[in-house]
Amino acid sequence: MRQNRTLVPIGAGQDVATTIGGLVVTLTDELLAGLGDSGLEQVAGMLGTDPATARIVTQAVASTIIGGMARDAQHPDGADALLSALDDHKDTDPFSGDVASLTRDGHNILGHVFGGQGTEQAAAGLSQVAAVRPGAMMKLMPLVAPMIMSLLADRAAARKLDARALADELDNERSTLPARLKDLVTTLLDGIFGGTAAPRSSPYDTAAVTRGRRSASRREISPGTATPDW
């Protein structure tokens, strides 16, 4: 169950920030608040660890996904495509959604952000955060991805973000990461993408998101190569 969120001015202009209980929060903060203690206990069971460790791992997973999206949005067509794809996640509540549907959607999101083998690389790297099995991480990542998309979609709609503002928003999220997480995310993304942002070749297939699967014409994905299908 999500906690009530409020948008409040953060400057003299029209900028706004998301708050929970009067405190300005990041997307990762919102994610953890949405999961709550019961959600983190379920994550802990999935990972075979305790709730405190599950919280750390979930934060690392969310930060890596946000970092990948920020990297993708550095390119105008990538930002445009992401903004379009967010329409399919507005006003949804993935915190109480069907696990199977979330997982399908999540795999599509991860495939776009990291590429097929890139997702496996991210899972392997993240598994070292708390000695969690990569297989367990591959189960958690596709559950977290739709949650991030939904939270980002609500934020983009509430703030009326255009593609450029969305890219700035993601970059700001990445810049506010704690030092240890920022170093982890940078290392993981550099390992997947070679330290450079690859140009996008085609926009997101938002219809594939609605269908909850990839389009039928699949192709082999090299490490770190994003697929346009969601």
C-alpha positions in Angstrom: 0.0 0.0 0.0 1.4 3.4 -1.0 1.7 6.1 1.6 0.1 9.4 0.8 2.3 11.6 -1.3 2.1 15.4 -1.8 3.7 17.7 -4.3 5.0 20.9 -2.7 7.0 23.9 -4.1 10.7 23.7 -3.7 11.7 27.1 -5.1 10.5 30.5 -6.2 9.5 29.1 -9.6 7.1 26.3 -10.5 9.4 23.5 -9.4 7.8 20.9 -7.1 9.1 18.0 -5.1 7.4 14.8 -3.9 7.1 14.6 -0.1 6.0 11.9 2.3 5.2 13.2 5.8 6.6 16.6 4.9 10.0 15.3 3.8 11.3 15.6 0.2 12.0 12.1 -1.1 13.6 10.4 -4.0 12.1 7.7 -6.2 13.9 5.1 -4.1 12.5 6.6 -0.9 9.0 6.3 -2.5 9.6 2.8 -3.5 10.7 1.7 0.0 7.7 3.6 1.5 5.4 1.8 -0.9 6.7 -1.6 0.0 6.6 -1.0 3.7 7.7 -3.5 6.3 5.5 -6.3 4.9 6.8 -5.8 1.4 10.4 -5.9 2.6 9.7 -9.0 4.6 8.5 -10.6 1.3 11.6 -9.4 -0.4 13.7 -10.9 2.4 12.0 -14.2 2.0 12.7 -14.1 -1.8 16.4 -13.3 -1.2 16.8 -15.6 1.8 18.0 -12.8 4.0 16.6 -10.4 6.7 14.5 -7.3 6.1 17.3 -4.9 6.9 19.5 -6.5 4.2 16.5 -6.7 1.8 16.1 -2.9 2.2 19.7 -2.3 1.2 19.5 -4.7 -1.7 16.2 -3.2 -2.9 17.7 0.3 -2.7 20.7 -0.8 -4.8 18.4 -2.5 -7.4 16.2 0.6 -7.7 19.3 2.9 -7.9 20.8 0.8 -10.7 17.5 0.8 -12.7 17.2 4.6 -12.3 20.8 5.0 -13.3 20.2 3.0 -16.5 17.1 5.0 -17.3 19.1 8.2 -16.7 21.8 7.1 -19.1 19.2 6.2 -21.7 17.4 9.5 -21.3 20.7 11.4 -22.1 19.7 11.0 -25.8 16.7 13.0 -26.9 15.0 10.1 -28.7 15.6 7.9 -25.6 14.0 10.6 -23.4 11.1 11.0 -25.8 10.5 7.2 -25.9 10.7 6.8 -22.1 8.2 9.7 -21.7 5.8 8.0 -24.1 6.2 4.6 -22.4 5.4 6.2 -19.0 1.8 6.7 -20.2 1.2 3.0 -19.8 2.2 3.2 -16.1 0.2 6.2 -14.9 -2.3 5.7 -12.1 -1.2 2.1 -11.6 -0.4 0.5 -8.2 2.3 -2.2 -8.8 2.6 -2.6 -5.0 -0.6 -4.6 -5.1 -0.4 -6.0 -8.6 -0.3 -9.6 -9.9 3.2 -10.9 -9.6 3.2 -12.7 -12.9 2.1 -9.6 -14.8 4.6 -7.4 -12.9 7.4 -9.9 -13.8 6.5 -9.9 -17.5 6.4 -6.1 -17.6 9.6 -5.9 -15.6 11.5 -8.1 -17.9 10.5 -5.9 -20.8 11.6 -2.8 -19.0 14.9 -4.3 -17.9 15.5 -5.6 -21.5 15.1 -2.1 -22.8 17.2 -0.4 -20.1 20.1 -2.9 -19.9 19.7 -5.4 -22.8 19.3 -9.1 -22.2 22.9 -10.0 -21.2 23.2 -6.6 -19.6 20.4 -7.5 -17.2 22.3 -10.6 -16.2 25.4 -8.6 -15.7 23.6 -6.2 -13.4 22.1 -9.0 -11.4 25.5 -10.6 -11.0 27.0 -7.3 -9.8 24.1 -6.5 -7.5 24.2 -10.0 -6.0 27.6 -9.1 -4.5 26.1 -6.3 -2.4 24.8 -8.7 0.2 26.0 -12.1 -1.0 22.6 -12.8 -2.6 22.3 -15.4 -5.3 22.2 -13.9 -8.9 19.1 -16.1 -9.5 17.3 -14.5 -6.6 18.3 -11.1 -7.9 16.9 -11.9 -11.3 13.5 -12.5 -9.6 13.7 -9.2 -7.6 14.8 -6.9 -10.4 11.7 -7.4 -12.7 9.4 -6.7 -9.7 11.2 -3.5 -8.8 11.3 -2.1 -12.4 7.5 -1.6 -12.9 7.3 0.0 -9.5 10.0 2.5 -10.5 8.2 3.1 -13.8 4.9 3.7 -12.1 6.3 6.1 -9.6 8.2 8.0 -12.3 5.0 8.1 -14.5 3.0 9.6 -11.6 5.8 12.2 -11.0 6.1 13.1 -14.7 2.3 13.6 -15.0 2.0 15.6 -11.8 4.9 17.9 -12.7 4.0 18.0 -16.4 7.5 17.0 -17.4 8.5 17.1 -21.0 11.3 14.8 -22.4 14.1 17.2 -21.5 12.7 17.8 -18.0 12.3 14.0 -17.5 16.0 13.5 -18.4 17.0 16.2 -15.9 14.8 14.6 -13.3 16.5 11.2 -13.7 19.9 12.8 -13.7 19.0 14.6 -10.5 17.9 11.3 -9.0 21.2 9.8 -9.9 23.1 12.7 -8.4 21.4 12.4 -5.1 22.5 8.8 -4.5 24.6 8.1 -1.4 28.3 7.9 -2.4 28.5 4.1 -1.9 25.5 3.5 -4.1 26.7 6.1 -6.7 30.0 4.2 -7.0 28.2 0.9 -7.3 25.8 2.1 -10.0 28.6 3.8 -11.9 30.7 0.6 -11.8 27.8 -1.6 -12.9 26.7 0.6 -15.8 30.3 1.2 -17.0 30.7 -2.6 -17.0 27.5 -3.1 -19.0 27.8 -0.2 -21.4 31.6 0.4 -21.5 31.4 3.8 -19.8 29.7 5.5 -22.8 26.1 6.1 -23.5 25.0 4.3 -26.7 22.8 6.1 -29.1 19.2 4.7 -29.4 18.1 3.3 -32.8 14.3 3.2 -32.3 11.7 4.3 -29.8 10.0 2.3 -27.1 7.3 0.0 -28.3 4.6 1.1 -25.9 2.1 -1.4 -27.3 4.4 -4.1 -26.1 4.0 -2.7 -22.6 0.3 -2.9 -22.9 0.5 -6.5 -24.1 2.8 -7.3 -21.2 5.3 -9.0 -23.4 8.0 -8.4 -26.0 7.0 -8.2 -29.6 7.1 -11.5 -31.5 10.1 -10.7 -33.5 12.8 -11.3 -31.0 16.5 -10.9 -31.7 19.7 -11.7 -29.9 20.8 -8.9 -27.7 24.5 -8.2 -27.1 25.7 -7.1 -23.6 24.5 -3.6 -22.8 22.4 -3.2 -26.0 18.9 -1.9 -25.2 15.9 -3.4 -27.1 13.1 -1.0 -28.1 10.5 -3.5 -27.0 8.9 -3.1 -23.6 
